[in-house]
């Protein structure tokens, strides 16, 4: 197959003046190199496309691919992870990972939690705060945990995110509202053990690869897998295989959430135990980081002896089931009413 690669390079955005935390979700060049090398080793042709705006330009020029390997996170908007999948869907070009609906849903943590509750799956009680004035009616018991509503890579989470008083809550919520320009998600704090489950596949064919525990070392920021802890995970955290009495229920819950939400191809599900030792779903990650040694999903695969090449093969094989011949009527729509316009080029 001819496979296009869509991605956001962190260095490009840093060079444009964006900050370290703003660009935390974006990729390093060696991640793109590793994915492309794996795809070529699997026998595919590849073309680098780049970010959403680059994709839009190439689509407008009539370029097409059999499949797009998409890891573009997007820069702005609560639906930014859906931007590339939505463009590709409009042109009937299949892509890896989740569709626009799921990509938008899972970035909005509160909406995801509402759907999980409707599915009957456990997730911590929460409220969404859009202004500090709403805190006058706040009635959750402390401690609570505060984070931005729609960020990944632990952006906006640090040692102050666990809050023990109303005064602290106002300060932390103000920081989220001002710095991230989005509502704050306030959840009941979960004091128990934290796990991440790696998943490959779609629907009934989805399977758990492994479950790792996230263990904070004494030098780490306290309470959670914060932005700093994640960025410096090699020195601040350990990731042992979860014991089976924790891994089995974690994987059962993770797969129920993965299938219930309609996630595809590969990703992660994060869970944490409450004060009674009951696992709660924290976040669904349907667009996983794929750096071979630094990202969580490849680390999960390494823990069970799965080579990086096999992970990429599984992702492509899952997505390949969605490859269809393009509807020829789509070209007529692209040409509009003028008979003199040239047809849109489509790869066979």
N, C-alpha and C positions, 0 to 999 in steps of 0.2 A: 504494500500500500504506500501511497504518498501521504505522509503524515506531517502536518504543519505543527509548529510549536508556538503557543502563546504564553507569555510570561511577563512579569514586571521585574526589571533588574534594579536592585537597590541602589547601585552606584549611579544609575541615571538620575534618580530622584534626589539623591544626596548632592549631586553636581548641580541640580537645578535649585538647590537651597532648602530642600525639605530636611527635617531633623531626623536623628537616629530612631527615636520611638515612632515617629510618623511612618517610617519606612521599614519597620520591624518585620512586617509580613512578607516583604519582597525578597527576591532570590539573588543569590550570588552567582557569578558566571560559572563556577565549577558545578553548580547544580544543573544548569542547562547543558553544559558539556557532558555530564554524566547521563542525563536522560537521553540526549541525542545519540551518544555512543551506544547505549543499550538498545535503542530502537534500531540503529543501523546493524548492530550485531544480531538482532532478531530478523534481519533481512528486509527492513523497510527503508524506503527513501525518506529523507527529511528535508524540511524547509523551515528556517527560523522566521517567525512572523513578528513577535514582540507583543507590545501592550495593546489595549483595546482600540486606541486611535489608529495604530498601525494596521490592525486587522481591518478596521472600517475602510481605510484607504485601499487596501489590497482587494477587499471584496468589491468595492466600487469599480476597480479596474478590471474586474472579471476573473480574478484568480480564485481557484478552488482546490480543495484537497479531499482525499478519500476519508480522512479522519483528522481531527485536530487534537493534539495532546495539550490540554489546557491546564495551566497552573497559574493563570493571571488572577490576581486578587482584586484589582481595581483600586482606584485612589479615593474617590469621593462617593458619598451616598450610602444609605443603609442597605441598598440592593447592589452594591458595587461588585460583589462576587458573581452576580447574575448577568453582568453586562456582556461578557464574551459569550457565554452559553446562549443568551437571547439573540445576539446577532447571528450566531451560527445556526440556531434553530430557524430563523427567518429564511435562511438560504438552504435549508435542508442538509446541512453539513454536520454529521455526528461528531461529538467530542467526548473526551474522557471526563469522568466524574459526573457530578449531579447536574440535573437540568435547571433551567432558570428559576422555577418555583422553589425547589429545595435549596438552591444556592442562596436565594434571598431569605427564605424562611429561617435557615439555621444561623445566619449572621445576626438576626434579631433574637437575642437570648430570651426575652420575655415571651414572644410569640411562640418560640420553640417550646418553652416550658408549658404554655397553655395547651399546645397540641399533645405533648407528652402526658399531661394530666388527663386529657380526653381519651388517650389510649390506655389509661389506667396504669401508667408507669410512674414510679416514685421520683419526685424532684422536690427540692427544698422550697418551702413557702417563700413568697417574694412579693415585693411591690415595685412599681416603676415610679420614679420621682422626676418630674419635668421642671419643677421650680422649687426653690427652697421654701416658698410659702406653703407648700404641701406638707412640710415637715411638722406643722402645727397639729396635724391630724394623725401623725405617725404613731402606731400602737403596737409594733412588733417588739417582742422581748429581745433584749441585748444578751449576748453579742450578736451583731449582724455583719454581713460582708458586702462591700460596695464595689461595684465595677461599672465601666461604661456598658451601655445597652448593646452596642453593635461593634465590638472590636475583637480581634484575634491576637494570637501570640502573646497573651497576657498583657496587652497594652492597657495602661491605666491601673494596673494592679501592682501594689508594693506593700511594704510592711505596715503601712497605715490603713490598708483596706479592711482589716478586721477592726470593727468599731465597738466600743464598750459603753458609750454614753451619748446623750442627745447633742452635747456640745461638739464632740468629735464627729458625729454624723453630719452636722451642718458643714463643717470644714471640708470633709472628704467629698460630700455631695457637691458643694460649690466648686471644688477642683474639677470634678468630672464634667459638670455643666459648662464651666468656663473653658477648660483646656480642650475638651473633646467635642463640645458643641452638640451634645446629644443627651438624652435622659440617662439617669443613673439607675442601675438595677440594684436593689437592696434585697439580699436574701438572708434567711436564717443561717447563721454560721454553722458549718459542719466540722466538728472537731476531730473526726476520725481519720482513718487511713485513706490515702488517695491512690487511684489506679487509672491506668489508661489501657484500653483494649484496641488492638489493631484488627482491622477487618479488611478482607478482600472479597470481591464479588457483589452481585446484585440480586435482590429478592430472595427466593428460596435457595439460590446458589451461594449466597453470602456465607462466609465462615469466619470465625475468629482465628487470627493467626497466633496471638499470644496476649497475655496480660502482664504488664509491668507495674510494680509499685513505685511511686515517686517518693523518695526519702530525702528530706532536707538535712544537709550536714550542718554542724554547729555554726559555720561561717555564713550560712545562707540567710537571706531575709526570712523573718518568721512567718508562720501561719499558712503559707500557701506557695504554689508554684508561680511566683511573681515574674514580672518582666525581666528583672535582673537575674533571678534564679534560672530562668529559661535561657537567656542570652549567654550565661556563664555556667551552663548546666554541667559541663565536664568537671568543673572544680567545686561546685556548690551542691550538687545533687548526686544521688546514686539511684540506679534503676534495676533492682533485682527482679527476677521472675516472681510473680505473686504465688503464694502457696495455694494449693488446689482448693482448699476450703473457701478462699476468697475469689480465686480465678473463675471457678465454675459459675457462681451466681453473677459475677461481674460480666462474664461473656454472655450469659443468658439474657441479662438486661440490655446489654449493648446491642445484641442482635435484634432484640424486640424493637428497640428504638430505631435502629438502622433500617429495618424492613418497614416499620410503621410509618416512618417519615418519607420513605422512598429514595434513600440514598443509593448511590451507584458506584461500582468499580473498586474503590478502596478508600479508606479513611480511618478515623479514630473516634472512640467514644470515651469521654472522661467521666469518672465516678468518684464519689467520696462518701465515706460512712458518717452517719449522724451519731449523736451521743449514745444511742442504743445499739450501735453497730450495724444498722441497716443501711445498705448502699442506696445512694441517691444519684440520679443522673445529673451531671454538672453541665456538660456541653457536648454537642455533636460536631465533629470536624469532617465535613465531606470533601474538603479541598486540602489534603494533607501536604505538609512540607516534604520534600523529596531529596534533600541533601543526603548523600549516602551515609555520612557518619554523624551529622549534627541533628537531623530531623527525627522526630519521635517514631514515625511509622517505619522508616528503614532501621532504626535502632531496635524496634520490636522484632522485625524480621531477622536481624542479626542474632538476636537472643535465642532464636530457635533454629539457627543455621540456614535460613533462607537467603540465598544470594540476592543482591540488588537486581541482577538481570531477571531473576524469577519474579520479583515483585513487579517490575515493569511489564514483563510478559503477561502476568495475570491481569494487570490493569487494561492492557490493550486487548487481550482476549475477551474480557468482559464487555468492553466498549464495542468491539468488533461485531458483536451480535446485533448492534443497532445500525450497522452500515446498510443503507438501502440505495438503490439506484435513484437519482434525483427525478422528481416529477417533471416531465418535459414542459408542462404548462407553466412552470415557474419562469422559464426563459421568456415566454410571451408576456408575462406580467412585467418583467424587467425591461422589456423593449418598449412598453407603452403602446400608444396608438399609432406611432409613426412607422410606416412600413420601411422607411429608409434606414432606421437604426440598425446597428449590427447586433447579432445575438450575443448573449452572455456566454463566455467560454466556460465549459464545465469539463473537468477531468472525467474520463470514463473509469 
